[in-house]
Amino acid sequence: MVRLQGDREVAERILGHIEAGTTDVGEGVWREPVSHYRSEERLRAEQGVLRRLPSPFCPSVALPEVGSFLARDAAGTPLLAVRGADRRVRVFRNACRHRGTQVAEGTGCSAAFRCRYHGWTYALDGSLRQVPHEHGFPGLDRERHGLVSVAAQERHGLVWVTQEPQVSGAESALDVVPELLGKDQRLFAAREFTVPANWKVLMEGFLEGYHIRATHPQSFYPFGFDNLNLVETFGPHSRVTFPFQRIRKLAALPPEERRVAGALTFVYQLFPNAVVVVLSHHTILVALEPVSTRETRFLSWSLTNRPAGSETDSDGKLAAERDAAFVNQTGGAEDIAVACSIQKGIESGANDAFLFGRFEAALAHFHRGLDLALAAAR
């Protein structure tokens, strides 16, 4: 089992880098062909990987009670997640078994799902419960006409879906993921919008701090460092640590007393297409859903870091909302603007390949993992 480093080790490594003026580096450089961002065939293959590997669909807390549901597209497939009467989360292909109309949209809570076209109705477990004028369908087998399920599981505070039969090693890759989201965290915001950029370009922006000073001179950089990160990998996933200037205060404490919460940001890349970002007062789950080679659906869920129902819950929610507003309106907006600019640069034909240097080791790890997954599918 791969073990991510704890507070004491993380603090020691960061303080060592600050003193030496260094950062984590990879073994070499990685050249990623620009054609991999432009090829329709490649995109279809990547969506196949997204369907075959367990991928985060939403936080568990997005489905808090019996009947809670969330409908969205994943890897080009409309899916519906719902918490049943037995508290289990099930995920179905979001299509009526009569004529294919989607039976739910967005989020909410419902005792059943009724198709708006002809009124066929499904229970929370996906079983077909009612067919208006059923005598018009002689011999209809209700058992065979329930909603079609896909493999789903709740682990690490997330709902994971696997739309197609798993490839070898997929489950073990999930085993190495740490507990990321707690059942007591409060979901306080969700966003969904389209970005005119390839999904991998957006992913890359989360995975290195080499750009912090140039891209975020007035937002993130004054609180952080220029090109100082820790990079850890676990299976196909990675964790990149972005320290804040205030972590210097930990140098005055004995190593066993050093706690890094609030002194850095952890970015967990959950292969293939999600990240969990743990900030000072809130945590974000982001899923990047490719729409085309030039468009990505950006979905995010924001959770408080403090447990709901605690004495500090109200203050914690306010702090989380302020934290989220700062991230979304400043650094987050700057990253998206850069991604859109990169997409235009891709279309310019100027580059045959992108060069990821030793400071960008997590990007190389991501692309290496994607190449391996595509090769396994072939």
Helices and strands as residue ranges (DSSP letters): H 7-20, E 30-33, H 35-38, H 40-52, E 55-59, G 60-62, E 68-74, E 77-83, E 89-93, E 107-109, E 113-114, E 121-122, E 128-130, G 134-136, G 142-144, E 149-155, E 158-162, H 170-175, E 185-195, H 199-205, H 212-215, G 221-223, E 230-234, E 237-243, G 245-252, G 255-257, E 264-270, E 274-278, E 282-292, E 295-307, H 313-327, I 328-332, H 333-348, E 353-356, G 358-360, H 361-377
